[in-house]
């Protein structure tokens, strides 16, 4: 699971009552891909980050990165940083090349845990939860 993905994940069960965000990360295994190994297209990467920057919940990104062992993101995003190409390239790396391979996501409102295995989040619901959804 990429940090970009984490920025949008929430517990959508009825018990979360519309909250369930941001999910707390408990990392067991984290993988950081080297940009040289995955390929790089600086022009497209900059364009991507500039386009998504306004949609990111910055405090959630900083929290998630910290929970995965990355403590380099600034607490506040400034306009100067948003215009700095070196910063945007580094941000692209954090968003796209840092992966939670194994761990747990925990809902802050309900304590419900969602396991992450091979970078895939298991949001499976129990049968009775599915019945509640069907009855609505």
TATAPE-V973200 format. One record per residue. RES is the residue in three letters. BURIAL is I if it has 16 or more other C-alpha atoms within 10 Angstrom, else O. Layout:
RES:BURIAL, RES:BURIAL
//
This chain:
UNK:I, UNK:I, UNK:I, UNK:I, UNK:O, UNK:I, UNK:I, UNK:O, UNK:O, UNK:I, UNK:I, UNK:O, UNK:I, UNK:O, UNK:O, UNK:I, UNK:O, UNK:O, UNK:I, UNK:I, UNK:I, UNK:I, UNK:I, UNK:I, UNK:I, UNK:I, UNK:I, UNK:O, UNK:O, UNK:I, UNK:O, UNK:O, UNK:O, UNK:O, UNK:O, UNK:O, UNK:O, UNK:O, UNK:O, UNK:O, UNK:O, UNK:O, UNK:O, UNK:O, UNK:I, UNK:I, UNK:O, UNK:O, UNK:I, UNK:I, UNK:O, UNK:O, UNK:O, UNK:O, UNK:O, UNK:O, UNK:O, UNK:I, UNK:I, UNK:I, UNK:I, UNK:I, UNK:I, UNK:I, UNK:I, UNK:O, UNK:O, UNK:I, UNK:O, UNK:O, UNK:O, UNK:O, UNK:I, UNK:O, UNK:O, UNK:O, UNK:O, UNK:O, UNK:O, UNK:O, UNK:O, UNK:I, UNK:O, UNK:O, UNK:O, UNK:O, UNK:O, UNK:I, UNK:I, UNK:O, UNK:I, UNK:I, UNK:I, UNK:I, UNK:I, UNK:I, UNK:I, UNK:I, UNK:I, UNK:I, UNK:I, UNK:I, UNK:I, UNK:I, UNK:I, UNK:I, UNK:I, UNK:I, UNK:I, UNK:O, UNK:O, UNK:I, UNK:I, UNK:I, UNK:I, UNK:I, UNK:I, UNK:O, UNK:I, UNK:O, UNK:I, UNK:O, UNK:O, UNK:O, UNK:O, UNK:O, UNK:O, UNK:O, UNK:O, UNK:O, UNK:O, UNK:O, UNK:O, UNK:O, UNK:O, UNK:O
//
